[in-house]
Amino acid sequence: MTASPEVFAQRIASAQSTLTELGLAACLVPSSDPHLSEYLPARWQGREWLSGFTGSMGTLVVTQNRAALFADSRYWTQAETELANTGIELVKIDTGASTHHVNWLAQNTGEGKVVGVDGAVLGLAAAQQLRDVLAKVGATVRTDVDLFAHIWPDRASLPVAPVYEHDAAFASASRAVKLAQVRSAMTHTGASHHFISTVDDIAWLFNLRGSDVSYNPVFLAHALITASGATLFVATGKVPAALAARLKEDGVALQDYALAGPALAALPADAVLLLDPRRVTLGLRESAPSAVKVVEAINPSTLLKSRKNATEAAHVRAAMEQDGAAMCNFYAWFEAALGKERITELTVDERLTSERAKRPGFVGLSFNTIAGFNANGAMPHYRATPESHAVIEGNGLLLIDSGGQYPGGTTDITRVWPIGTPTAAQKRDYTLVLKGTIGLSRARFPLGTLSPMLDALARGPLWEHGMDYGHGTGHGVGYFLNVHEGPQSISKAIPDAHMAMQPGMVTSIEPGLYRSGQWGVRIENLVLNVPAKTGEQFGDFLEFETLTLCPIDTRCIDLGLLRTDEIAWLNAYHATVRARLSPLVSGAALDWLVQRTEAI
């Protein structure tokens, strides 16, 4: 159960007292860990513990007399509720990538003031910007401040769950092959050593998985790669002896997790160290001797793992079929039970998870299920709790965003269903979002197109009506890994060269529209970049293969807003869904599938 607002107010007061004791004007509390992960192990969920805000992204700043949480539009309603009566201000920012908190710190500190932050969890690029901005107002940064070591008495320890090997039937390339690919990239940059902290890169590179982070099958580790060997820094005892022996055969040595920093400190003076400034913390970067030459570039593994090969793509398609079958079983039950049983948003989560758990190979969810009815659906990252949830009854829209982890793939899907009779306004919103999903799904674009350039294709139908949404349109998806991965991002992000669309990338397409206090709409599929046959002499093109298999409800559609070609796309998609899922379901689920995939 969430603590009361008074508890969070007391914790902030304790933090402010500690600032005074340490001679600090302020302290920055990012939502991060030593691996800069999106989902954090309990030990590093300090921002949530201190503020009560449970969103997955947000930055907390505490000064001696103020506290402010910076969150983007996905979390505004949630944050306003969770921060109420805590004394913590909500500062609304445009996007999760905003650095408004840095400017706020500059405005609220000044000449001679010192700002504390834990360098062990602060990204290298973020640290440099923080120092640069504060220097302009005469303030300095102290990076050896772990605020929670002073104020969090029952802080969690490191996770102890064992590391396991990704099933060879699904790991389509060996560790040796992947390490050779990374070493080849190191050679191109002139690096003799390469240090990796991002846990999904490490899991991919070594064909290992774990359960240290909720929803992501990863484990806490760092890795140091050389031309002839590799060292994996992982907590002692987490790697079973038999697996350790196989790793040793592949030239991978194990050392304790805590020895990663000292290993960097022990690098020879003539070493050339490849580091990704966006994917390593300041603390680890500063462990390397000053004499060591550092090459800053994207982790080669980040680019490599984003491109699923043909074997992996086949496994992903099979995982989508199992996931789609689970949803057919759930939705058949849901529609039959609606109005006859008491169904809440929590019931949706429980029953949908139960159906997924029945499918072959299911490992777990890929993120918290979002089941939001009416006004709750207007919060993009809403989560029902036993203390606060809605009963699904009457009229309205139910938004369900969910996903699963399978050894052959990671799924992520959002659908919206009418409860009772949808209004004309709800149908209009739903159809405009659907037009965005269809428009981007049908896109063809030159190989290497920077992914943010595609964003407007999904927003166009909404922009035409003066509407928009505050989140990105699409994120990369891992292969039995993180549900959010890069480097591609279909969003308003300022593009860089690493966001170029390449064959084999799996990305979400998920435009939305949210009316605060009323309803929300989001329609999401995952797609695969595949070569497009253009027949012209203008270079290579890509297009999307839609991977997700689940009907898109047609009862919410305002047919007057759809063009003939858009209807044709939807009918073709539903024909594919029916053909692929029919062999995997029976009885009521098959009947539901047939009904919901009827051509319009």
C-alpha positions as CSV (number, residue, x, y, z in Angstrom):
1,M,0.0,0.0,0.0
2,T,1.3,3.5,-0.9
3,A,2.4,5.6,2.1
4,S,0.4,8.7,3.1
5,P,1.3,12.2,1.8
6,E,2.5,13.0,5.3
7,V,5.1,10.2,5.1
8,F,6.5,11.7,1.8
9,A,6.5,15.2,3.3
10,Q,8.5,13.8,6.3
11,R,11.0,12.1,3.9
12,I,11.5,15.3,2.0
13,A,12.1,17.2,5.2
14,S,14.7,14.5,6.2
15,A,16.4,15.0,2.8
16,Q,16.5,18.7,3.3
17,S,18.0,18.4,6.7
18,T,20.7,16.1,5.2
19,L,21.4,18.7,2.5
20,T,22.1,21.2,5.3
21,E,24.4,18.8,7.1
22,L,26.3,18.1,3.8
23,G,26.6,21.8,2.9
24,L,24.5,21.3,-0.3
25,A,22.0,23.8,-1.7
26,A,20.2,21.1,-3.6
27,C,20.3,17.5,-4.7
28,L,19.3,16.0,-8.0
29,V,17.5,12.6,-7.9
30,P,17.3,11.1,-11.4
31,S,15.2,8.0,-12.2
32,S,18.2,5.8,-12.9
33,D,20.6,3.1,-11.7
34,P,24.3,2.3,-12.5
35,H,23.1,0.9,-15.8
36,L,20.8,3.9,-16.8
37,S,17.9,1.4,-17.1
38,E,14.3,2.4,-17.7
39,Y,12.9,-0.1,-15.2
40,L,14.8,0.0,-11.9
41,P,15.7,-2.7,-9.3
42,A,14.2,-1.9,-5.9
43,R,17.5,-0.6,-4.6
44,W,17.5,2.3,-7.0
45,Q,13.8,3.3,-6.8
46,G,14.8,6.2,-4.6
47,R,12.8,8.9,-6.4
48,E,9.6,6.9,-5.9
49,W,10.4,6.2,-2.3
50,L,11.2,9.9,-1.6
51,S,8.3,11.5,-3.6
52,G,5.5,8.9,-3.9
53,F,5.4,9.4,-7.7
54,T,5.3,5.9,-9.3
55,G,5.7,6.8,-12.9
56,S,8.6,5.2,-14.8
57,M,10.1,8.5,-15.8
58,G,10.6,11.7,-13.9
59,T,13.3,13.7,-12.1
60,L,13.1,15.0,-8.5
61,V,15.0,18.0,-7.3
62,V,15.2,18.8,-3.6
63,T,16.5,22.2,-2.3
64,Q,16.8,23.3,1.3
65,N,13.3,24.8,1.1
66,R,11.6,23.4,-2.0
67,A,11.1,20.1,-3.8
68,A,10.0,19.7,-7.4
69,L,9.2,16.8,-9.7
70,F,9.7,17.1,-13.4
71,A,7.4,14.9,-15.5
72,D,6.1,15.0,-19.1
73,S,2.5,14.9,-20.3
74,R,2.1,11.2,-20.0
75,Y,2.3,11.5,-16.2
76,W,0.7,14.9,-15.4
77,T,-2.6,13.6,-14.1
78,Q,-1.0,10.8,-12.3
79,A,1.6,13.0,-10.7
80,E,-0.9,15.6,-9.6
81,T,-2.8,12.9,-7.7
82,E,0.3,11.2,-6.2
83,L,2.0,14.4,-5.2
84,A,-1.1,16.0,-3.6
85,N,-0.4,17.2,-0.1
86,T,3.2,16.2,-0.1
87,G,4.5,19.7,-0.6
88,I,6.3,18.6,-3.8
89,E,5.7,20.8,-6.8
90,L,4.9,19.3,-10.2
91,V,6.8,21.0,-13.0
92,K,5.2,20.0,-16.3
93,I,7.7,19.5,-19.2
94,D,7.2,18.8,-22.8
95,T,8.9,15.4,-23.2
96,G,10.8,12.9,-21.1
97,A,14.0,14.0,-22.8
98,S,13.6,17.6,-21.5
99,T,16.4,19.0,-19.4
100,H,14.2,21.7,-17.8
101,H,15.3,20.5,-14.3
102,V,18.8,21.7,-15.1
103,N,17.7,25.2,-15.9
104,W,15.4,25.2,-12.8
105,L,18.4,24.2,-10.6
106,A,20.4,27.1,-12.1
107,Q,17.6,29.5,-11.3
108,N,17.3,28.2,-7.7
109,T,20.9,28.0,-6.8
110,G,23.6,30.5,-7.8
111,E,27.1,31.8,-7.0
112,G,29.0,29.6,-4.6
113,K,26.2,27.0,-4.2
114,V,26.8,23.3,-4.4
115,V,24.4,20.8,-6.0
116,G,24.8,17.1,-5.1
117,V,24.1,14.1,-7.2
118,D,25.1,10.4,-7.1
119,G,27.5,10.1,-10.0
120,A,27.1,6.3,-9.9
121,V,23.6,6.7,-11.4
122,L,24.1,9.9,-13.5
123,G,24.7,9.5,-17.2
124,L,27.9,10.9,-18.6
125,A,26.2,13.2,-21.1
126,A,23.7,14.4,-18.4
127,A,26.5,15.1,-16.0
128,Q,28.4,17.3,-18.5
129,Q,25.3,19.3,-19.3
130,L,24.6,19.7,-15.5
131,R,28.1,21.0,-14.9
132,D,28.0,23.4,-17.9
133,V,24.7,25.0,-17.0
134,L,25.4,25.4,-13.3
135,A,28.9,26.8,-14.0
136,K,27.3,29.7,-15.8
137,V,25.6,30.8,-12.5
138,G,28.7,30.1,-10.4
139,A,27.4,26.9,-8.9
140,T,29.3,23.6,-8.7
141,V,28.4,19.9,-8.7
142,R,29.4,17.3,-6.2
143,T,29.0,13.8,-7.6
144,D,29.9,11.7,-4.6
145,V,26.5,12.2,-2.8
146,D,24.3,9.2,-2.3
147,L,21.4,10.9,-0.5
148,F,19.7,7.6,0.2
149,A,22.6,6.3,2.1
150,H,21.7,8.9,4.7
151,I,17.9,8.8,4.7
152,W,16.6,5.4,3.5
153,P,17.1,2.9,6.4
154,D,15.5,-0.2,4.8
155,R,16.9,0.2,1.3
156,A,16.9,-3.0,-0.7
157,S,20.1,-4.8,-1.4
158,L,21.2,-6.1,-4.8
159,P,19.0,-8.7,-6.4
160,V,20.1,-12.3,-6.1
161,A,18.1,-14.2,-8.7
162,P,20.3,-16.5,-10.9
163,V,21.5,-15.8,-14.4
164,Y,20.4,-18.3,-17.1
165,E,21.2,-19.0,-20.7
166,H,18.9,-17.9,-23.5
167,D,17.6,-21.2,-25.0
168,A,19.9,-22.1,-27.9
169,A,16.8,-22.9,-30.0
170,F,16.0,-19.2,-29.9
171,A,19.4,-17.6,-29.6
172,S,20.2,-17.6,-33.3
173,A,23.8,-16.5,-33.1
174,S,26.4,-17.7,-30.6
175,R,28.3,-15.7,-28.1
176,A,31.4,-16.1,-30.2
177,V,29.8,-14.7,-33.3
178,K,28.4,-11.7,-31.4
179,L,31.7,-11.0,-29.6
180,A,33.4,-11.2,-33.0
181,Q,31.0,-8.6,-34.4
182,V,31.6,-6.2,-31.5
183,R,35.4,-6.7,-31.8
184,S,35.2,-5.9,-35.5
185,A,33.4,-2.6,-34.6
186,M,36.1,-1.9,-31.9
187,T,38.8,-2.3,-34.6
188,H,37.1,0.3,-36.7
189,T,37.3,2.8,-33.9
190,G,40.8,1.9,-32.9
191,A,39.7,0.7,-29.4
192,S,41.6,-1.9,-27.5
193,H,39.0,-2.1,-24.8
194,H,35.2,-1.6,-24.7
195,F,33.2,-1.2,-21.5
196,I,29.4,-1.9,-21.5
197,S,27.0,-1.1,-18.7
198,T,23.5,-1.4,-20.3
199,V,22.0,-4.6,-19.1
200,D,20.1,-5.4,-22.3
201,D,23.3,-5.0,-24.4
202,I,25.0,-7.4,-22.1
203,A,22.2,-9.9,-22.0
204,W,22.1,-9.9,-25.8
205,L,25.9,-10.1,-26.3
206,F,26.4,-13.1,-24.0
207,N,23.1,-14.9,-24.8
208,L,22.2,-14.7,-21.1
209,R,19.0,-13.7,-19.3
210,G,17.9,-13.0,-15.8
211,S,15.2,-11.5,-13.6
212,D,16.8,-8.6,-11.7
213,V,14.5,-6.0,-13.3
214,S,10.8,-6.2,-13.4
215,Y,9.4,-7.2,-16.8
216,N,12.8,-7.2,-18.6
217,P,14.6,-10.6,-18.6
218,V,18.0,-9.0,-17.7
219,F,20.5,-9.1,-14.9
220,L,22.8,-6.5,-13.3
221,A,26.2,-6.6,-14.8
222,H,29.0,-4.7,-16.5
223,A,31.3,-6.1,-19.2
224,L,34.8,-5.3,-20.4
225,I,35.7,-6.5,-23.9
226,T,39.2,-6.8,-25.3
227,A,40.6,-8.2,-28.5
228,S,41.0,-11.6,-27.1
229,G,38.8,-11.9,-24.1
230,A,35.8,-10.6,-22.1
231,T,35.1,-10.1,-18.4
232,L,31.5,-10.1,-17.0
233,F,31.1,-8.3,-13.7
234,V,28.1,-9.9,-12.0
235,A,27.4,-10.6,-8.3
236,T,29.1,-13.7,-7.0
237,G,26.9,-16.7,-6.9
238,K,24.4,-15.5,-9.6
239,V,26.0,-17.6,-12.4
240,P,25.6,-21.4,-11.9
241,A,28.8,-23.4,-12.1
242,A,27.9,-25.2,-15.3
243,L,27.0,-21.9,-17.1
244,A,30.3,-20.4,-15.8
245,A,32.2,-23.2,-17.3
246,R,30.5,-22.7,-20.7
247,L,31.3,-19.0,-20.5
248,K,34.9,-19.8,-19.8
249,E,35.1,-22.0,-22.8
250,D,34.0,-19.0,-24.9
251,G,36.7,-16.8,-23.4
252,V,34.4,-15.0,-20.9
253,A,35.7,-14.6,-17.3
254,L,33.6,-13.8,-14.3
255,Q,34.4,-11.2,-11.6
256,D,32.3,-9.8,-8.9
257,Y,29.9,-6.9,-9.7
258,A,31.7,-4.5,-7.4
259,L,35.0,-4.9,-9.3
260,A,33.9,-3.2,-12.5
261,G,35.1,0.2,-11.4
262,P,38.5,-1.1,-10.2
263,A,38.9,-3.0,-13.5
264,L,38.6,0.3,-15.4
265,A,41.0,2.0,-13.0
266,A,43.6,-0.7,-13.7
267,L,43.6,-0.2,-17.5
268,P,47.1,0.3,-18.9
269,A,48.0,3.8,-19.9
270,D,48.2,2.9,-23.6
271,A,44.7,1.5,-23.6
272,V,42.1,3.0,-26.0
273,L,38.7,2.7,-24.3
274,L,35.4,2.7,-26.3
275,L,32.5,4.1,-24.2
276,D,29.0,5.1,-25.1
277,P,28.4,8.5,-23.4
278,R,24.7,8.0,-23.5
279,R,24.9,4.5,-21.9
280,V,27.5,4.8,-19.2
281,T,27.5,6.7,-15.9
282,L,29.8,9.5,-14.8
283,G,31.1,7.4,-11.9
284,L,32.3,4.6,-14.1
285,R,33.7,7.0,-16.7
286,E,35.8,8.7,-14.0
287,S,37.2,5.3,-12.9
288,A,39.3,5.1,-16.0
289,P,42.8,6.6,-15.6
290,S,43.3,10.0,-17.2
291,A,46.1,8.7,-19.4
292,V,43.7,6.3,-21.1
293,K,42.4,7.5,-24.4
294,V,38.6,7.4,-24.6
295,V,36.7,7.0,-27.8
296,E,33.0,8.0,-27.4
297,A,30.7,6.2,-29.7
298,I,27.4,4.2,-29.6
299,N,27.8,0.7,-28.2
300,P,28.2,-1.6,-31.2
301,S,25.8,-4.1,-29.5
302,T,23.0,-1.5,-29.4
303,L,23.1,-1.3,-33.2
304,L,23.6,-5.0,-33.7
305,K,20.8,-6.2,-31.4
306,S,18.3,-3.8,-33.0
307,R,18.5,-5.7,-36.3
308,K,16.7,-9.0,-35.9
309,N,17.9,-11.7,-38.4
310,A,15.6,-13.9,-40.4
311,T,15.6,-16.7,-37.8
312,E,14.8,-14.3,-35.0
313,A,12.0,-12.7,-37.1
314,A,10.5,-16.1,-37.6
315,H,10.5,-16.7,-33.8
316,V,8.9,-13.3,-33.2
317,R,6.1,-14.1,-35.6
318,A,5.4,-17.3,-33.7
319,A,5.5,-15.4,-30.4
320,M,2.9,-13.0,-31.8
321,E,0.7,-15.9,-32.8
322,Q,0.7,-17.2,-29.2
323,D,0.2,-13.8,-27.8
324,G,-2.7,-13.2,-30.2
325,A,-4.3,-16.5,-29.3
326,A,-4.2,-15.5,-25.6
327,M,-5.9,-12.2,-26.4
328,C,-8.6,-14.0,-28.3
329,N,-9.4,-16.2,-25.3
330,F,-9.4,-13.2,-23.0
331,Y,-11.6,-11.0,-25.1
332,A,-14.1,-13.8,-25.8
333,W,-14.5,-14.2,-22.0
334,F,-14.6,-10.5,-21.5
335,E,-17.4,-9.7,-23.9
336,A,-19.4,-12.7,-22.7
337,A,-19.0,-11.7,-19.1
338,L,-19.5,-8.0,-19.5
339,G,-22.7,-7.0,-17.7
340,K,-23.1,-10.4,-16.1
341,E,-20.1,-10.3,-13.8
342,R,-18.4,-7.5,-11.9
343,I,-15.4,-6.7,-14.0
344,T,-12.9,-4.0,-12.9
345,E,-9.6,-2.8,-14.4
346,L,-7.8,-5.1,-12.0
347,T,-9.9,-8.1,-13.3
348,V,-8.7,-7.2,-16.9
349,D,-5.1,-7.4,-15.8
350,E,-5.6,-10.6,-13.9
351,R,-7.5,-12.5,-16.6
352,L,-5.4,-11.3,-19.5
353,T,-2.2,-12.3,-17.7
354,S,-3.8,-15.7,-16.9
355,E,-4.5,-16.3,-20.6
356,R,-1.0,-15.4,-21.6
357,A,0.4,-17.7,-18.9
358,K,-1.4,-20.6,-20.6
359,R,0.5,-20.1,-23.8
360,P,3.6,-22.2,-24.7
361,G,6.9,-20.5,-23.6
362,F,5.3,-17.6,-21.8
363,V,7.9,-16.2,-19.4
364,G,6.1,-13.1,-18.0
365,L,4.7,-9.7,-18.8
366,S,6.8,-7.2,-20.7
367,F,5.5,-4.3,-18.7
368,N,2.7,-3.3,-16.3
369,T,-0.6,-4.0,-18.0
370,I,-2.5,-0.7,-18.5
371,A,-6.3,-1.2,-18.3
372,G,-7.9,2.3,-18.3
373,F,-11.7,2.8,-18.5
374,N,-12.9,6.2,-19.6
375,A,-11.0,9.0,-17.7
376,N,-8.3,6.5,-16.6
377,G,-7.6,5.7,-20.2
378,A,-6.6,9.4,-20.7
379,M,-3.5,8.8,-18.6
380,P,-1.1,7.1,-21.0
381,H,0.9,5.3,-18.2
382,Y,-2.1,4.7,-15.9
383,R,-2.1,1.6,-13.6
384,A,-5.0,0.4,-11.6
385,T,-4.3,-0.4,-8.0
386,P,-6.4,-2.1,-5.3
387,E,-6.8,1.4,-3.7
388,S,-7.9,3.1,-6.9
389,H,-9.5,1.5,-9.9
390,A,-12.7,1.6,-12.0
391,V,-15.5,-0.8,-12.5
392,I,-16.2,-1.4,-16.1
393,E,-19.9,-0.7,-16.6
394,G,-22.1,1.7,-18.4
395,N,-20.9,3.4,-21.6
396,G,-17.4,4.4,-22.5
397,L,-14.0,3.3,-23.9
398,L,-11.7,0.8,-22.4
399,L,-8.0,1.1,-23.3
400,I,-5.8,-2.0,-22.8
401,D,-2.0,-1.8,-23.3
402,S,-0.3,-5.1,-22.5
403,G,2.5,-7.4,-23.6
404,G,4.4,-10.6,-22.9
405,Q,7.9,-12.0,-22.8
406,Y,8.5,-15.3,-24.7
407,P,11.9,-16.9,-25.5
408,G,11.3,-16.0,-29.1
409,G,10.1,-12.5,-28.8
410,T,8.7,-9.6,-26.8
411,T,5.2,-8.3,-27.5
412,D,3.5,-4.9,-26.9
413,I,-0.1,-4.2,-28.0
414,T,-2.8,-1.6,-27.3
415,R,-6.4,-1.9,-28.2
416,V,-9.5,0.2,-27.4
417,W,-12.9,-1.4,-26.9
418,P,-16.4,0.2,-26.7
419,I,-18.3,-0.5,-23.5
420,G,-22.0,0.0,-24.2
421,T,-22.5,2.6,-26.9
422,P,-19.7,4.9,-28.0
423,T,-20.5,8.5,-28.7
424,A,-20.0,10.3,-32.0
425,A,-17.0,12.2,-30.4
426,Q,-15.4,9.0,-29.2
427,K,-15.8,7.4,-32.7
428,R,-14.2,10.4,-34.3
429,D,-11.2,10.3,-32.0
430,Y,-10.8,6.6,-32.4
431,T,-11.0,6.8,-36.2
432,L,-8.5,9.6,-36.4
433,V,-6.0,7.6,-34.3
434,L,-6.7,4.5,-36.4
435,K,-6.0,6.6,-39.6
436,G,-2.6,7.5,-38.0
437,T,-1.8,3.8,-37.3
438,I,-2.8,2.8,-40.8
439,G,-1.0,5.6,-42.5
440,L,2.4,4.9,-40.8
441,S,1.9,1.1,-41.2
442,R,1.6,1.5,-44.9
443,A,4.6,3.7,-45.3
444,R,7.5,3.1,-47.7
445,F,10.7,5.0,-47.1
446,P,14.4,4.9,-48.3
447,L,16.8,2.7,-46.5
448,G,18.5,4.6,-43.8
449,T,15.7,7.1,-43.2
450,L,16.1,8.7,-39.8
451,S,13.2,7.3,-37.8
452,P,11.9,10.6,-36.3
453,M,11.2,11.7,-39.9
454,L,8.4,9.2,-40.0
455,D,6.6,10.6,-36.9
456,A,4.4,13.0,-38.8
457,L,2.8,10.2,-40.9
458,A,1.0,9.0,-37.8
459,R,0.2,12.5,-36.5
460,G,-1.1,13.9,-39.8
461,P,-4.8,12.9,-39.4
462,L,-4.9,14.4,-35.9
463,W,-3.0,17.5,-36.9
464,E,-5.6,18.1,-39.6
465,H,-8.1,18.5,-36.8
466,G,-5.9,20.5,-34.5
467,M,-5.2,17.5,-32.2
468,D,-1.9,15.9,-31.0
469,Y,-0.5,13.6,-28.4
470,G,2.4,14.1,-26.0
471,H,4.3,10.8,-26.3
472,G,6.4,9.3,-29.1
473,T,4.8,7.3,-31.9
474,G,7.1,4.4,-31.8
475,H,10.0,2.7,-29.9
476,G,12.3,-0.2,-30.7
477,V,11.4,-3.5,-29.1
478,G,13.9,-6.2,-28.0
479,Y,14.1,-9.9,-28.8
480,F,13.1,-11.5,-25.5
481,L,14.6,-8.3,-24.0
482,N,13.5,-4.8,-23.0
483,V,10.1,-3.8,-24.4
484,H,11.7,-0.4,-25.1
485,E,15.1,-0.3,-26.9
486,G,16.9,1.9,-29.3
487,P,18.5,3.3,-31.3
488,Q,15.4,4.0,-33.5
489,S,12.7,6.2,-32.2
490,I,9.6,7.3,-34.2
491,S,9.1,10.6,-32.3
492,K,9.7,14.3,-32.2
493,A,13.2,13.6,-31.0
494,I,16.0,15.5,-32.7
495,P,17.4,12.8,-35.0
496,D,20.9,11.5,-35.1
497,A,22.7,9.2,-37.5
498,H,22.1,6.1,-35.2
499,M,18.4,6.4,-35.6
500,A,18.6,5.3,-39.3
501,M,16.0,2.7,-40.1
502,Q,17.6,-0.6,-41.1
503,P,16.2,-4.0,-42.1
504,G,15.2,-6.3,-39.1
505,M,14.3,-3.5,-36.7
506,V,11.1,-4.1,-34.7
507,T,9.3,-0.9,-33.7
508,S,6.0,0.0,-32.3
509,I,3.4,2.2,-34.1
510,E,1.2,3.7,-31.4
511,P,-0.5,7.1,-32.0
512,G,-3.0,8.2,-29.4
513,L,-5.4,10.9,-28.3
514,Y,-6.2,11.8,-24.7
515,R,-9.0,13.9,-23.3
516,S,-8.3,14.5,-19.7
517,G,-11.1,13.4,-17.4
518,Q,-13.0,11.8,-20.3
519,W,-11.3,9.0,-22.4
520,G,-8.1,8.0,-24.1
521,V,-7.4,6.2,-27.4
522,R,-4.3,4.5,-28.5
523,I,-4.0,1.8,-31.2
524,E,-0.6,0.0,-31.2
525,N,1.0,-2.7,-33.3
526,L,4.6,-3.8,-33.6
527,V,6.1,-3.8,-37.1
528,L,9.2,-5.2,-38.7
529,N,11.4,-3.3,-41.2
530,V,11.6,-5.4,-44.4
531,P,12.9,-4.6,-47.9
532,A,10.3,-3.0,-50.2
533,K,10.2,-3.9,-53.9
534,T,9.9,-0.6,-55.7
535,G,11.1,-1.6,-59.1
536,E,12.7,1.9,-59.5
537,Q,16.2,3.2,-59.7
538,F,16.1,5.4,-56.6
539,G,18.0,3.2,-54.2
540,D,16.7,0.6,-51.7
541,F,13.5,1.2,-49.8
542,L,12.0,-0.3,-46.7
543,E,8.4,-1.0,-45.6
544,F,6.7,-2.4,-42.5
545,E,5.4,-5.9,-41.9
546,T,2.8,-5.7,-39.2
547,L,3.7,-8.4,-36.6
548,T,1.0,-7.9,-34.0
549,L,-2.0,-10.2,-34.4
550,C,-5.3,-9.1,-32.8
551,P,-8.4,-7.6,-34.2
552,I,-8.9,-3.8,-34.2
553,D,-12.4,-3.1,-33.0
554,T,-14.6,-1.8,-35.8
555,R,-17.6,-0.8,-33.7
556,C,-15.8,2.4,-32.7
557,I,-15.1,3.4,-36.3
558,D,-16.7,6.4,-38.0
559,L,-16.7,5.0,-41.5
560,G,-17.2,8.5,-43.0
561,L,-13.7,9.4,-41.9
562,L,-12.0,6.4,-43.6
563,R,-10.9,6.3,-47.2
564,T,-11.4,3.2,-49.4
565,D,-7.7,2.4,-49.3
566,E,-7.7,2.6,-45.5
567,I,-10.6,0.2,-45.2
568,A,-8.9,-2.1,-47.6
569,W,-5.8,-2.1,-45.4
570,L,-7.9,-2.9,-42.3
571,N,-9.8,-5.7,-44.0
572,A,-6.5,-7.2,-45.3
573,Y,-5.0,-7.0,-41.8
574,H,-8.1,-8.7,-40.3
575,A,-7.9,-11.5,-42.9
576,T,-4.3,-12.1,-41.9
577,V,-5.2,-12.1,-38.2
578,R,-8.0,-14.6,-38.8
579,A,-5.8,-16.9,-40.9
580,R,-2.9,-16.9,-38.5
581,L,-4.8,-17.3,-35.2
582,S,-7.7,-19.6,-36.2
583,P,-5.5,-22.8,-35.9
584,L,-4.6,-21.8,-32.3
585,V,-8.0,-21.1,-30.8
586,S,-11.3,-22.9,-30.6
587,G,-14.9,-22.6,-29.2
588,A,-15.9,-19.2,-28.0
589,A,-12.5,-17.7,-28.8
590,L,-12.7,-18.8,-32.4
591,D,-16.2,-17.5,-32.7
592,W,-15.1,-14.2,-31.3
593,L,-12.1,-14.0,-33.6
594,V,-14.3,-14.7,-36.7
595,Q,-16.8,-12.0,-35.6
596,R,-14.2,-9.4,-34.9
597,T,-12.4,-9.9,-38.1
598,E,-15.4,-9.6,-40.4
599,A,-14.7,-7.3,-43.4
600,I,-16.2,-3.8,-43.3
